[in-house]
Amino acid sequence: MLIIKVRKGNIEQAIKQMRRKFVKTQTMKNLRTNRYFKKPSDKRREEIQKAIRQEKWDRDNSDY
């Protein structure tokens, strides 16, 4: 839960602070990923596929 204190009635500053905290804590990302239930095996499969793609990309774009 994000808690923002409004100082001296400065709403604009509080809104800016809220936006920064929202981005830093990756709240929207978590909400989107947890929108639907995903089986643990599917999560693992996606992580493995992502790692394979990243490794392939790193290998293809290395400066050796």
PQR file with spaces between the fields and no chain letter, atoms N, CA, C, O and H, PARSE charges and radii, in Angstrom:
ATOM       1  N    MET     1       0.840   -1.163    0.000 -0.4000 1.5000
ATOM       2  CA   MET     1       0.000    0.000    0.000 -0.0000 2.0000
ATOM       3  C    MET     1       0.894    1.237    0.000  0.5500 1.7000
ATOM       4  O    MET     1       1.855    1.324    0.764 -0.5500 1.4000
ATOM       5  N    LEU     2       0.565    2.182   -0.861 -0.4000 1.5000
ATOM       6  CA   LEU     2       1.332    3.411   -0.946 -0.0000 2.0000
ATOM       7  C    LEU     2       0.741    4.445   -0.002  0.5500 1.7000
ATOM       8  O    LEU     2      -0.469    4.673    0.013 -0.5500 1.4000
ATOM       9  H    LEU     2      -0.216    2.112   -1.482  0.4000 1.0000
ATOM      10  N    ILE     3       1.600    5.062    0.777 -0.4000 1.5000
ATOM      11  CA   ILE     3       1.158    6.112    1.687 -0.0000 2.0000
ATOM      12  C    ILE     3       1.893    7.390    1.309  0.5500 1.7000
ATOM      13  O    ILE     3       3.123    7.428    1.277 -0.5500 1.4000
ATOM      14  H    ILE     3       2.582    4.877    0.766  0.4000 1.0000
ATOM      15  N    ILE     4       1.130    8.424    1.028 -0.4000 1.5000
ATOM      16  CA   ILE     4       1.687    9.710    0.637 -0.0000 2.0000
ATOM      17  C    ILE     4       1.192   10.753    1.627  0.5500 1.7000
ATOM      18  O    ILE     4      -0.011   10.871    1.859 -0.5500 1.4000
ATOM      19  H    ILE     4       0.131    8.392    1.054  0.4000 1.0000
ATOM      20  N    LYS     5       2.104   11.499    2.204 -0.4000 1.5000
ATOM      21  CA   LYS     5       1.730   12.569    3.118 -0.0000 2.0000
ATOM      22  C    LYS     5       1.661   13.877    2.340  0.5500 1.7000
ATOM      23  O    LYS     5       2.575   14.213    1.588 -0.5500 1.4000
ATOM      24  H    LYS     5       3.081   11.402    2.015  0.4000 1.0000
ATOM      25  N    VAL     6       0.567   14.609    2.530 -0.4000 1.5000
ATOM      26  CA   VAL     6       0.406   15.915    1.889 -0.0000 2.0000
ATOM      27  C    VAL     6       0.950   16.954    2.852  0.5500 1.7000
ATOM      28  O    VAL     6       0.477   17.086    3.981 -0.5500 1.4000
ATOM      29  H    VAL     6      -0.176   14.336    3.141  0.4000 1.0000
ATOM      30  N    ARG     7       1.945   17.685    2.390 -0.4000 1.5000
ATOM      31  CA   ARG     7       2.584   18.694    3.241 -0.0000 2.0000
ATOM      32  C    ARG     7       2.107   20.077    2.848  0.5500 1.7000
ATOM      33  O    ARG     7       2.151   20.458    1.678 -0.5500 1.4000
ATOM      34  H    ARG     7       2.329   17.578    1.472  0.4000 1.0000
ATOM      35  N    LYS     8       1.663   20.804    3.818 -0.4000 1.5000
ATOM      36  CA   LYS     8       1.233   22.208    3.640 -0.0000 2.0000
ATOM      37  C    LYS     8       0.181   22.343    2.548  0.5500 1.7000
ATOM      38  O    LYS     8       0.136   23.361    1.857 -0.5500 1.4000
ATOM      39  H    LYS     8       1.628   20.494    4.768  0.4000 1.0000
ATOM      40  N    GLY     9      -0.649   21.349    2.387 -0.4000 1.5000
ATOM      41  CA   GLY     9      -1.730   21.411    1.401 -0.0000 2.0000
ATOM      42  C    GLY     9      -1.257   21.386   -0.045  0.5500 1.7000
ATOM      43  O    GLY     9      -2.008   21.755   -0.948 -0.5500 1.4000
ATOM      44  H    GLY     9      -0.612   20.522    2.948  0.4000 1.0000
ATOM      45  N    ASN    10      -0.021   20.956   -0.276 -0.4000 1.5000
ATOM      46  CA   ASN    10       0.549   20.935   -1.626 -0.0000 2.0000
ATOM      47  C    ASN    10       0.154   19.628   -2.324  0.5500 1.7000
ATOM      48  O    ASN    10       0.871   18.629   -2.260 -0.5500 1.4000
ATOM      49  H    ASN    10       0.589   20.656    0.457  0.4000 1.0000
ATOM      50  N    ILE    11      -0.989   19.661   -2.983 -0.4000 1.5000
ATOM      51  CA   ILE    11      -1.529   18.470   -3.649 -0.0000 2.0000
ATOM      52  C    ILE    11      -0.677   18.080   -4.858  0.5500 1.7000
ATOM      53  O    ILE    11      -0.449   16.893   -5.095 -0.5500 1.4000
ATOM      54  H    ILE    11      -1.571   20.472   -3.035  0.4000 1.0000
ATOM      55  N    GLU    12      -0.211   19.053   -5.614 -0.4000 1.5000
ATOM      56  CA   GLU    12       0.576   18.770   -6.828 -0.0000 2.0000
ATOM      57  C    GLU    12       1.831   17.971   -6.489  0.5500 1.7000
ATOM      58  O    GLU    12       2.168   17.007   -7.177 -0.5500 1.4000
ATOM      59  H    GLU    12      -0.396   20.017   -5.422  0.4000 1.0000
ATOM      60  N    GLN    13       2.514   18.376   -5.431 -0.4000 1.5000
ATOM      61  CA   GLN    13       3.732   17.665   -5.022 -0.0000 2.0000
ATOM      62  C    GLN    13       3.394   16.243   -4.580  0.5500 1.7000
ATOM      63  O    GLN    13       4.135   15.305   -4.872 -0.5500 1.4000
ATOM      64  H    GLN    13       2.241   19.159   -4.873  0.4000 1.0000
ATOM      65  N    ALA    14       2.273   16.088   -3.875 -0.4000 1.5000
ATOM      66  CA   ALA    14       1.867   14.757   -3.416 -0.0000 2.0000
ATOM      67  C    ALA    14       1.535   13.856   -4.598  0.5500 1.7000
ATOM      68  O    ALA    14       1.852   12.666   -4.571 -0.5500 1.4000
ATOM      69  H    ALA    14       1.671   16.850   -3.637  0.4000 1.0000
ATOM      70  N    ILE    15       0.909   14.394   -5.622 -0.4000 1.5000
ATOM      71  CA   ILE    15       0.581   13.605   -6.825 -0.0000 2.0000
ATOM      72  C    ILE    15       1.860   13.161   -7.532  0.5500 1.7000
ATOM      73  O    ILE    15       1.967   12.015   -7.967 -0.5500 1.4000
ATOM      74  H    ILE    15       0.651   15.360   -5.644  0.4000 1.0000
ATOM      75  N    LYS    16       2.831   14.074   -7.647 -0.4000 1.5000
ATOM      76  CA   LYS    16       4.116   13.716   -8.262 -0.0000 2.0000
ATOM      77  C    LYS    16       4.794   12.594   -7.492  0.5500 1.7000
ATOM      78  O    LYS    16       5.310   11.640   -8.075 -0.5500 1.4000
ATOM      79  H    LYS    16       2.744   15.005   -7.294  0.4000 1.0000
ATOM      80  N    GLN    17       4.784   12.727   -6.172 -0.4000 1.5000
ATOM      81  CA   GLN    17       5.407   11.721   -5.322 -0.0000 2.0000
ATOM      82  C    GLN    17       4.703   10.379   -5.467  0.5500 1.7000
ATOM      83  O    GLN    17       5.349    9.332   -5.506 -0.5500 1.4000
ATOM      84  H    GLN    17       4.365   13.502   -5.698  0.4000 1.0000
ATOM      85  N    MET    18       3.365   10.415   -5.547 -0.4000 1.5000
ATOM      86  CA   MET    18       2.598    9.185   -5.708 -0.0000 2.0000
ATOM      87  C    MET    18       2.957    8.495   -7.026  0.5500 1.7000
ATOM      88  O    MET    18       3.145    7.279   -7.057 -0.5500 1.4000
ATOM      89  H    MET    18       2.840   11.265   -5.515  0.4000 1.0000
ATOM      90  N    ARG    19       3.053    9.260   -8.107 -0.4000 1.5000
ATOM      91  CA   ARG    19       3.407    8.682   -9.409 -0.0000 2.0000
ATOM      92  C    ARG    19       4.783    8.025   -9.368  0.5500 1.7000
ATOM      93  O    ARG    19       4.976    6.929   -9.895 -0.5500 1.4000
ATOM      94  H    ARG    19       2.901   10.248   -8.082  0.4000 1.0000
ATOM      95  N    ARG    20       5.741    8.709   -8.732 -0.4000 1.5000
ATOM      96  CA   ARG    20       7.089    8.146   -8.636 -0.0000 2.0000
ATOM      97  C    ARG    20       7.089    6.839   -7.847  0.5500 1.7000
ATOM      98  O    ARG    20       7.714    5.861   -8.257 -0.5500 1.4000
ATOM      99  H    ARG    20       5.585    9.599   -8.304  0.4000 1.0000
ATOM     100  N    LYS    21       6.390    6.825   -6.722 -0.4000 1.5000
ATOM     101  CA   LYS    21       6.326    5.616   -5.906 -0.0000 2.0000
ATOM     102  C    LYS    21       5.618    4.493   -6.660  0.5500 1.7000
ATOM     103  O    LYS    21       6.002    3.328   -6.562 -0.5500 1.4000
ATOM     104  H    LYS    21       5.882    7.619   -6.389  0.4000 1.0000
ATOM     105  N    PHE    22       4.588    4.854   -7.407 -0.4000 1.5000
ATOM     106  CA   PHE    22       3.821    3.884   -8.177 -0.0000 2.0000
ATOM     107  C    PHE    22       4.721    3.180   -9.185  0.5500 1.7000
ATOM     108  O    PHE    22       4.654    1.961   -9.340 -0.5500 1.4000
ATOM     109  H    PHE    22       4.276    5.801   -7.487  0.4000 1.0000
ATOM     110  N    VAL    23       5.561    3.951   -9.866 -0.4000 1.5000
ATOM     111  CA   VAL    23       6.473    3.384  -10.860 -0.0000 2.0000
ATOM     112  C    VAL    23       7.567    2.574  -10.185  0.5500 1.7000
ATOM     113  O    VAL    23       7.893    1.478  -10.642 -0.5500 1.4000
ATOM     114  H    VAL    23       5.615    4.941   -9.740  0.4000 1.0000
ATOM     115  N    LYS    24       8.142    3.094   -9.102 -0.4000 1.5000
ATOM     116  CA   LYS    24       9.238    2.414   -8.411 -0.0000 2.0000
ATOM     117  C    LYS    24       8.821    1.064   -7.843  0.5500 1.7000
ATOM     118  O    LYS    24       9.587    0.102   -7.905 -0.5500 1.4000
ATOM     119  H    LYS    24       7.878    3.984   -8.731  0.4000 1.0000
ATOM     120  N    THR    25       7.629    0.985   -7.299 -0.4000 1.5000
ATOM     121  CA   THR    25       7.189   -0.257   -6.669 -0.0000 2.0000
ATOM     122  C    THR    25       6.619   -1.244   -7.678  0.5500 1.7000
ATOM     123  O    THR    25       6.261   -2.365   -7.313 -0.5500 1.4000
ATOM     124  H    THR    25       7.007    1.767   -7.248  0.4000 1.0000
ATOM     125  N    GLN    26       6.531   -0.844   -8.933 -0.4000 1.5000
ATOM     126  CA   GLN    26       6.023   -1.687  -10.024 -0.0000 2.0000
ATOM     127  C    GLN    26       4.618   -2.204   -9.721  0.5500 1.7000
ATOM     128  O    GLN    26       4.298   -3.363   -9.986 -0.5500 1.4000
ATOM     129  H    GLN    26       6.821    0.066   -9.229  0.4000 1.0000
ATOM     130  N    THR    27       3.800   -1.340   -9.170 -0.4000 1.5000
ATOM     131  CA   THR    27       2.446   -1.718   -8.782 -0.0000 2.0000
ATOM     132  C    THR    27       1.627   -2.146   -9.991  0.5500 1.7000
ATOM     133  O    THR    27       0.956   -3.177   -9.952 -0.5500 1.4000
ATOM     134  H    THR    27       4.059   -0.398   -8.954  0.4000 1.0000
ATOM     135  N    MET    28       1.677   -1.360  -11.068 -0.4000 1.5000
ATOM     136  CA   MET    28       0.881   -1.693  -12.256 -0.0000 2.0000
ATOM     137  C    MET    28       1.343   -3.007  -12.870  0.5500 1.7000
ATOM     138  O    MET    28       0.522   -3.810  -13.314 -0.5500 1.4000
ATOM     139  H    MET    28       2.223   -0.523  -11.100  0.4000 1.0000
ATOM     140  N    LYS    29       2.638   -3.227  -12.898 -0.4000 1.5000
ATOM     141  CA   LYS    29       3.164   -4.468  -13.456 -0.0000 2.0000
ATOM     142  C    LYS    29       2.631   -5.666  -12.674  0.5500 1.7000
ATOM     143  O    LYS    29       2.220   -6.668  -13.259 -0.5500 1.4000
ATOM     144  H    LYS    29       3.305   -2.575  -12.537  0.4000 1.0000
ATOM     145  N    ASN    30       2.644   -5.551  -11.351 -0.4000 1.5000
ATOM     146  CA   ASN    30       2.146   -6.637  -10.513 -0.0000 2.0000
ATOM     147  C    ASN    30       0.648   -6.847  -10.712  0.5500 1.7000
ATOM     148  O    ASN    30       0.179   -7.984  -10.754 -0.5500 1.4000
ATOM     149  H    ASN    30       2.978   -4.737  -10.876  0.4000 1.0000
ATOM     150  N    LEU    31      -0.096   -5.761  -10.834 -0.4000 1.5000
ATOM     151  CA   LEU    31      -1.533   -5.887  -11.055 -0.0000 2.0000
ATOM     152  C    LEU    31      -1.821   -6.603  -12.371  0.5500 1.7000
ATOM     153  O    LEU    31      -2.712   -7.448  -12.443 -0.5500 1.4000
ATOM     154  H    LEU    31       0.285   -4.837  -10.800  0.4000 1.0000
ATOM     155  N    ARG    32      -1.069   -6.263  -13.402 -0.4000 1.5000
ATOM     156  CA   ARG    32      -1.298   -6.882  -14.708 -0.0000 2.0000
ATOM     157  C    ARG    32      -0.926   -8.365  -14.698  0.5500 1.7000
ATOM     158  O    ARG    32      -1.639   -9.192  -15.265 -0.5500 1.4000
ATOM     159  H    ARG    32      -0.345   -5.576  -13.343  0.4000 1.0000
ATOM     160  N    THR    33       0.183   -8.692  -14.057 -0.4000 1.5000
ATOM     161  CA   THR    33       0.606  -10.094  -14.066 -0.0000 2.0000
ATOM     162  C    THR    33      -0.287  -10.958  -13.187  0.5500 1.7000
ATOM     163  O    THR    33      -0.460  -12.147  -13.456 -0.5500 1.4000
ATOM     164  H    THR    33       0.763   -8.019  -13.597  0.4000 1.0000
ATOM     165  N    ASN    34      -0.850  -10.374  -12.147 -0.4000 1.5000
ATOM     166  CA   ASN    34      -1.704  -11.145  -11.242 -0.0000 2.0000
ATOM     167  C    ASN    34      -3.180  -11.035  -11.593  0.5500 1.7000
ATOM     168  O    ASN    34      -4.038  -11.436  -10.807 -0.5500 1.4000
ATOM     169  H    ASN    34      -0.710   -9.409  -11.929  0.4000 1.0000
ATOM     170  N    ARG    35      -3.473  -10.504  -12.748 -0.4000 1.5000
ATOM     171  CA   ARG    35      -4.876  -10.323  -13.142 -0.0000 2.0000
ATOM     172  C    ARG    35      -5.594  -11.665  -13.276  0.5500 1.7000
ATOM     173  O    ARG    35      -6.755  -11.806  -12.892 -0.5500 1.4000
ATOM     174  H    ARG    35      -2.776  -10.178  -13.386  0.4000 1.0000
ATOM     175  N    TYR    36      -4.887  -12.636  -13.824 -0.4000 1.5000
ATOM     176  CA   TYR    36      -5.438  -13.970  -13.990 -0.0000 2.0000
ATOM     177  C    TYR    36      -4.500  -14.975  -13.336  0.5500 1.7000
ATOM     178  O    TYR    36      -3.291  -14.755  -13.268 -0.5500 1.4000
ATOM     179  H    TYR    36      -3.944  -12.522  -14.136  0.4000 1.0000
ATOM     180  N    PHE    37      -5.054  -16.056  -12.865 -0.4000 1.5000
ATOM     181  CA   PHE    37      -4.231  -17.099  -12.257 -0.0000 2.0000
ATOM     182  C    PHE    37      -3.421  -17.802  -13.337  0.5500 1.7000
ATOM     183  O    PHE    37      -3.936  -18.135  -14.404 -0.5500 1.4000
ATOM     184  H    PHE    37      -6.037  -16.234  -12.921  0.4000 1.0000
ATOM     185  N    LYS    38      -2.164  -18.017  -13.046 -0.4000 1.5000
ATOM     186  CA   LYS    38      -1.295  -18.740  -13.970 -0.0000 2.0000
ATOM     187  C    LYS    38      -0.649  -19.884  -13.212  0.5500 1.7000
ATOM     188  O    LYS    38      -0.087  -19.696  -12.133 -0.5500 1.4000
ATOM     189  H    LYS    38      -1.746  -17.746  -12.179  0.4000 1.0000
ATOM     190  N    LYS    39      -0.736  -21.057  -13.782 -0.4000 1.5000
ATOM     191  CA   LYS    39      -0.181  -22.231  -13.123 -0.0000 2.0000
ATOM     192  C    LYS    39       1.333  -22.063  -12.933  0.5500 1.7000
ATOM     193  O    LYS    39       2.001  -21.455  -13.769 -0.5500 1.4000
ATOM     194  H    LYS    39      -1.193  -21.210  -14.659  0.4000 1.0000
ATOM     195  N    PRO    40       1.870  -22.603  -11.832 -0.5600 1.5000
ATOM     196  CA   PRO    40       3.308  -22.505  -11.596  0.2800 2.0000
ATOM     197  C    PRO    40       4.134  -23.115  -12.728  0.5500 1.7000
ATOM     198  O    PRO    40       5.211  -22.616  -13.055 -0.5500 1.4000
ATOM     199  N    SER    41       3.629  -24.189  -13.322 -0.4000 1.5000
ATOM     200  CA   SER    41       4.382  -24.806  -14.418 -0.0000 2.0000
ATOM     201  C    SER    41       4.439  -23.875  -15.623  0.5500 1.7000
ATOM     202  O    SER    41       5.451  -23.833  -16.322 -0.5500 1.4000
ATOM     203  H    SER    41       2.754  -24.594  -13.056  0.4000 1.0000
ATOM     204  N    ASP    42       3.366  -23.127  -15.874 -0.4000 1.5000
ATOM     205  CA   ASP    42       3.370  -22.167  -16.979 -0.0000 2.0000
ATOM     206  C    ASP    42       4.325  -21.011  -16.694  0.5500 1.7000
ATOM     207  O    ASP    42       5.012  -20.533  -17.597 -0.5500 1.4000
ATOM     208  H    ASP    42       2.544  -23.161  -15.305  0.4000 1.0000
ATOM     209  N    LYS    43       4.368  -20.564  -15.445 -0.4000 1.5000
ATOM     210  CA   LYS    43       5.297  -19.495  -15.067 -0.0000 2.0000
ATOM     211  C    LYS    43       6.732  -19.935  -15.300  0.5500 1.7000
ATOM     212  O    LYS    43       7.538  -19.197  -15.866 -0.5500 1.4000
ATOM     213  H    LYS    43       3.810  -20.953  -14.712  0.4000 1.0000
ATOM     214  N    ARG    44       7.046  -21.170  -14.848 -0.4000 1.5000
ATOM     215  CA   ARG    44       8.397  -21.695  -15.040 -0.0000 2.0000
ATOM     216  C    ARG    44       8.743  -21.795  -16.513  0.5500 1.7000
ATOM     217  O    ARG    44       9.843  -21.427  -16.926 -0.5500 1.4000
ATOM     218  H    ARG    44       6.391  -21.770  -14.388  0.4000 1.0000
ATOM     219  N    ARG    45       7.799  -22.293  -17.308 -0.4000 1.5000
ATOM     220  CA   ARG    45       8.033  -22.447  -18.740 -0.0000 2.0000
ATOM     221  C    ARG    45       8.332  -21.086  -19.381  0.5500 1.7000
ATOM     222  O    ARG    45       9.235  -20.974  -20.209 -0.5500 1.4000
ATOM     223  H    ARG    45       6.906  -22.592  -16.973  0.4000 1.0000
ATOM     224  N    GLU    46       7.575  -20.057  -18.999 -0.4000 1.5000
ATOM     225  CA   GLU    46       7.818  -18.720  -19.542 -0.0000 2.0000
ATOM     226  C    GLU    46       9.188  -18.183  -19.127  0.5500 1.7000
ATOM     227  O    GLU    46       9.886  -17.569  -19.934 -0.5500 1.4000
ATOM     228  H    GLU    46       6.841  -20.148  -18.326  0.4000 1.0000
ATOM     229  N    GLU    47       9.575  -18.413  -17.863 -0.4000 1.5000
ATOM     230  CA   GLU    47      10.878  -17.962  -17.397 -0.0000 2.0000
ATOM     231  C    GLU    47      12.006  -18.643  -18.164  0.5500 1.7000
ATOM     232  O    GLU    47      12.994  -18.002  -18.521 -0.5500 1.4000
ATOM     233  H    GLU    47       9.008  -18.912  -17.207  0.4000 1.0000
ATOM     234  N    ILE    48      11.858  -19.933  -18.413 -0.4000 1.5000
ATOM     235  CA   ILE    48      12.876  -20.674  -19.152 -0.0000 2.0000
ATOM     236  C    ILE    48      12.971  -20.156  -20.586  0.5500 1.7000
ATOM     237  O    ILE    48      14.069  -19.956  -21.104 -0.5500 1.4000
ATOM     238  H    ILE    48      11.055  -20.453  -18.123  0.4000 1.0000
ATOM     239  N    GLN    49      11.827  -19.940  -21.221 -0.4000 1.5000
ATOM     240  CA   GLN    49      11.823  -19.427  -22.591 -0.0000 2.0000
ATOM     241  C    GLN    49      12.445  -18.032  -22.657  0.5500 1.7000
ATOM     242  O    GLN    49      13.183  -17.717  -23.590 -0.5500 1.4000
ATOM     243  H    GLN    49      10.935  -20.102  -20.800  0.4000 1.0000
ATOM     244  N    LYS    50      12.143  -17.206  -21.665 -0.4000 1.5000
ATOM     245  CA   LYS    50      12.711  -15.864  -21.619 -0.0000 2.0000
ATOM     246  C    LYS    50      14.228  -15.935  -21.475  0.5500 1.7000
ATOM     247  O    LYS    50      14.947  -15.185  -22.135 -0.5500 1.4000
ATOM     248  H    LYS    50      11.543  -17.462  -20.906  0.4000 1.0000
ATOM     249  N    ALA    51      14.722  -16.833  -20.614 -0.4000 1.5000
ATOM     250  CA   ALA    51      16.156  -16.996  -20.415 -0.0000 2.0000
ATOM     251  C    ALA    51      16.831  -17.482  -21.692  0.5500 1.7000
ATOM     252  O    ALA    51      17.935  -17.042  -22.015 -0.5500 1.4000
ATOM     253  H    ALA    51      14.138  -17.442  -20.078  0.4000 1.0000
ATOM     254  N    ILE    52      16.182  -18.378  -22.414 -0.4000 1.5000
ATOM     255  CA   ILE    52      16.735  -18.887  -23.676 -0.0000 2.0000
ATOM     256  C    ILE    52      16.835  -17.762  -24.696  0.5500 1.7000
ATOM     257  O    ILE    52      17.857  -17.610  -25.367 -0.5500 1.4000
ATOM     258  H    ILE    52      15.286  -18.735  -22.152  0.4000 1.0000
ATOM     259  N    ARG    53      15.764  -16.971  -24.810 -0.4000 1.5000
ATOM     260  CA   ARG    53      15.790  -15.844  -25.756 -0.0000 2.0000
ATOM     261  C    ARG    53      16.885  -14.847  -25.387  0.5500 1.7000
ATOM     262  O    ARG    53      17.608  -14.365  -26.259 -0.5500 1.4000
ATOM     263  H    ARG    53      14.935  -17.095  -24.266  0.4000 1.0000
ATOM     264  N    GLN    54      17.008  -14.540  -24.101 -0.4000 1.5000
ATOM     265  CA   GLN    54      18.021  -13.583  -23.654 -0.0000 2.0000
ATOM     266  C    GLN    54      19.423  -14.098  -23.938  0.5500 1.7000
ATOM     267  O    GLN    54      20.280  -13.344  -24.399 -0.5500 1.4000
ATOM     268  H    GLN    54      16.421  -14.932  -23.393  0.4000 1.0000
ATOM     269  N    GLU    55      19.661  -15.372  -23.668 -0.4000 1.5000
ATOM     270  CA   GLU    55      20.971  -15.961  -23.925 -0.0000 2.0000
ATOM     271  C    GLU    55      21.306  -15.921  -25.413  0.5500 1.7000
ATOM     272  O    GLU    55      22.433  -15.602  -25.793 -0.5500 1.4000
ATOM     273  H    GLU    55      18.965  -15.985  -23.294  0.4000 1.0000
ATOM     274  N    LYS    56      20.323  -16.245  -26.252 -0.4000 1.5000
ATOM     275  CA   LYS    56      20.534  -16.211  -27.699 -0.0000 2.0000
ATOM     276  C    LYS    56      20.831  -14.794  -28.158  0.5500 1.7000
ATOM     277  O    LYS    56      21.718  -14.581  -28.985 -0.5500 1.4000
ATOM     278  H    LYS    56      19.408  -16.503  -25.944  0.4000 1.0000
ATOM     279  N    TRP    57      20.092  -13.819  -27.626 -0.4000 1.5000
ATOM     280  CA   TRP    57      20.303  -12.426  -28.009 -0.0000 2.0000
ATOM     281  C    TRP    57      21.696  -11.957  -27.583  0.5500 1.7000
ATOM     282  O    TRP    57      22.388  -11.279  -28.343 -0.5500 1.4000
ATOM     283  H    TRP    57      19.372  -13.992  -26.954  0.4000 1.0000
ATOM     284  N    ASP    58      22.104  -12.325  -26.353 -0.4000 1.5000
ATOM     285  CA   ASP    58      23.428  -11.954  -25.865 -0.0000 2.0000
ATOM     286  C    ASP    58      24.529  -12.564  -26.727  0.5500 1.7000
ATOM     287  O    ASP    58      25.531  -11.919  -27.034 -0.5500 1.4000
ATOM     288  H    ASP    58      21.542  -12.875  -25.736  0.4000 1.0000
ATOM     289  N    ARG    59      24.317  -13.826  -27.110 -0.4000 1.5000
ATOM     290  CA   ARG    59      25.319  -14.520  -27.923 -0.0000 2.0000
ATOM     291  C    ARG    59      25.432  -13.872  -29.298  0.5500 1.7000
ATOM     292  O    ARG    59      26.538  -13.703  -29.812 -0.5500 1.4000
ATOM     293  H    ARG    59      23.503  -14.351  -26.861  0.4000 1.0000
ATOM     294  N    ASP    60      24.299  -13.508  -29.900 -0.4000 1.5000
ATOM     295  CA   ASP    60      24.309  -12.930  -31.236 -0.0000 2.0000
ATOM     296  C    ASP    60      24.853  -11.498  -31.256  0.5500 1.7000
ATOM     297  O    ASP    60      25.392  -11.051  -32.268 -0.5500 1.4000
ATOM     298  H    ASP    60      23.401  -13.645  -29.482  0.4000 1.0000
ATOM     299  N    ASN    61      24.715  -10.800  -30.162 -0.4000 1.5000
ATOM     300  CA   ASN    61      25.113   -9.385  -30.121 -0.0000 2.0000
ATOM     301  C    ASN    61      26.393   -9.148  -29.338  0.5500 1.7000
ATOM     302  O    ASN    61      26.691   -8.013  -28.965 -0.5500 1.4000
ATOM     303  H    ASN    61      24.277  -11.163  -29.339  0.4000 1.0000
ATOM     304  N    SER    62      27.148  -10.199  -29.087 -0.4000 1.5000
ATOM     305  CA   SER    62      28.404  -10.010  -28.374 -0.0000 2.0000
ATOM     306  C    SER    62      29.447   -9.446  -29.332  0.5500 1.7000
ATOM     307  O    SER    62      29.377   -9.669  -30.540 -0.5500 1.4000
ATOM     308  H    SER    62      26.906  -11.120  -29.389  0.4000 1.0000
ATOM     309  N    ASP    63      30.412   -8.716  -28.785 -0.4000 1.5000
ATOM     310  CA   ASP    63      31.433   -8.061  -29.601 -0.0000 2.0000
ATOM     311  C    ASP    63      32.721   -8.871  -29.688  0.5500 1.7000
ATOM     312  O    ASP    63      33.787   -8.290  -29.890 -0.5500 1.4000
ATOM     313  H    ASP    63      30.469   -8.535  -27.803  0.4000 1.0000
ATOM     314  N    TYR    64      32.661  -10.157  -29.546 -0.4000 1.5000
ATOM     315  CA   TYR    64      33.865  -10.981  -29.586 -0.0000 2.0000
ATOM     316  C    TYR    64      34.288  -11.241  -30.985  0.5500 1.7000
ATOM     317  O    TYR    64      35.289  -11.922  -31.211 -0.5500 1.4000
ATOM     318  H    TYR    64      31.795  -10.629  -29.382  0.4000 1.0000
